[in-house]
Amino acid sequence: MRKLISTGSPFEKTAGYSRAVVQGDWCFVSGTTGYDYSTMTMPQSIEDQTRNCLGTIAKALEEGGFSLADVVRAHYYITDQRCADIVFPILGEIFGEIRPAATMIVCQLNKPEMKIEIEVTALKRA
């Protein structure tokens, strides 16, 4: 059975995607930026953006019946390589014991205020 999860972000409808899709024991969470979706504001710091990304991801996983502990793959997209050392400790707080397979890529994101985007894949534990 397929379940679509939404944050209510206007981007989801405009671009035609779901925040997350649950298919069987898998949950695929779309690339998530640092917006506070309740106010549609973007914090200035990459630290706050990273925490917002992870909070939005955690909520989507929970809505799908998963937790951050179920994450098996993570992709991190940052706009400045100097930010890697800033976000590593924050990611370590969340994923330090979980240790998913992960990749970090330096790239441009869709809007200039976006400094990080995170996407994850989770597999329900037996």
C-alpha positions as CSV (number, residue, x, y, z in Angstrom):
1,M,0.0,0.0,0.0
2,R,1.3,3.5,-0.9
3,K,0.9,6.4,1.5
4,L,1.7,10.0,0.5
5,I,2.8,12.4,3.2
6,S,2.6,16.2,2.9
7,T,3.8,19.1,5.1
8,G,1.4,21.5,3.4
9,S,4.2,23.4,1.8
10,P,3.0,25.2,-1.3
11,F,6.1,23.8,-3.1
12,E,4.6,20.3,-3.0
13,K,1.5,21.2,-5.0
14,T,3.3,23.5,-7.4
15,A,6.1,21.1,-8.2
16,G,3.9,17.9,-7.9
17,Y,5.7,15.9,-5.2
18,S,5.1,14.5,-1.7
19,R,7.3,15.3,1.3
20,A,7.5,11.5,1.7
21,V,6.1,8.3,0.2
22,V,5.7,5.1,2.1
23,Q,5.7,2.0,0.1
24,G,5.6,-1.2,2.2
25,D,8.5,-1.2,4.6
26,W,10.2,1.7,2.9
27,C,9.8,5.5,3.4
28,F,11.4,7.9,0.9
29,V,11.6,11.4,2.1
30,S,12.0,14.1,-0.5
31,G,14.8,16.7,-0.4
32,T,13.9,18.9,2.5
33,T,15.2,22.4,3.0
34,G,15.4,24.5,6.2
35,Y,12.0,26.3,5.9
36,D,9.8,26.6,8.9
37,Y,6.7,25.3,7.1
38,S,4.4,26.7,9.7
39,T,5.5,30.3,8.9
40,M,7.2,29.7,5.5
41,T,10.3,31.5,6.7
42,M,13.9,30.5,6.2
43,P,16.4,31.1,9.0
44,Q,19.6,32.8,8.1
45,S,22.1,30.3,9.7
46,I,22.9,26.9,8.2
47,E,22.7,25.5,11.8
48,D,19.1,26.5,12.1
49,Q,18.3,25.4,8.6
50,T,19.8,22.0,9.3
51,R,17.8,21.6,12.5
52,N,14.6,22.6,10.6
53,C,15.4,20.1,7.8
54,L,15.8,17.3,10.4
55,G,12.7,18.3,12.3
56,T,10.6,18.3,9.1
57,I,12.1,14.9,8.1
58,A,11.4,13.4,11.6
59,K,7.8,14.5,11.5
60,A,7.3,13.0,8.0
61,L,8.9,9.8,9.1
62,E,6.7,9.7,12.2
63,E,3.6,10.3,10.2
64,G,4.5,7.3,8.0
65,G,5.1,5.1,11.0
66,F,8.9,5.4,11.0
67,S,11.5,7.1,13.1
68,L,14.9,8.6,12.4
69,A,16.4,5.3,13.7
70,D,15.0,3.6,10.6
71,V,17.1,5.8,8.2
72,V,19.4,3.7,6.1
73,R,20.5,6.3,3.5
74,A,21.0,10.1,3.7
75,H,21.9,12.7,1.0
76,Y,23.1,16.1,2.1
77,Y,23.3,19.0,-0.3
78,I,25.1,22.1,0.8
79,T,25.8,25.3,-1.1
80,D,29.3,26.0,0.5
81,Q,31.9,23.4,1.2
82,R,33.0,25.5,4.3
83,C,29.6,24.6,5.8
84,A,30.4,20.9,6.0
85,D,32.3,21.3,9.2
86,I,29.5,23.3,10.7
87,V,26.7,20.8,9.9
88,F,28.7,17.6,10.7
89,P,28.2,17.9,14.5
90,I,24.5,18.6,14.1
91,L,24.1,15.5,11.8
92,G,26.2,13.5,14.3
93,E,23.8,14.4,17.1
94,I,21.0,12.8,15.1
95,F,22.6,10.1,13.1
96,G,25.7,9.3,15.2
97,E,24.4,6.0,16.6
98,I,22.2,5.3,13.5
99,R,25.0,5.7,11.0
100,P,23.1,5.5,7.7
101,A,25.0,5.4,4.4
102,A,25.5,9.0,3.5
103,T,26.7,11.4,0.8
104,M,27.3,15.1,0.9
105,I,27.3,17.2,-2.3
106,V,28.2,20.8,-2.7
107,C,25.9,22.4,-5.2
108,Q,23.4,25.2,-5.9
109,L,19.9,24.9,-4.5
110,N,16.6,26.2,-5.9
111,K,16.5,29.5,-4.0
112,P,19.4,31.7,-2.8
113,E,18.4,31.6,0.8
114,M,18.6,27.8,0.9
115,K,21.9,26.6,2.4
116,I,21.2,22.9,2.9
117,E,18.8,20.2,1.6
118,I,18.5,16.8,3.1
119,E,16.8,13.7,1.8
120,V,16.6,10.3,3.5
121,T,15.4,6.7,2.9
122,A,14.2,4.6,5.8
123,L,13.5,0.9,6.1
124,K,11.3,-0.3,8.9
125,R,13.2,-2.5,11.3
126,A,12.0,-6.0,11.9
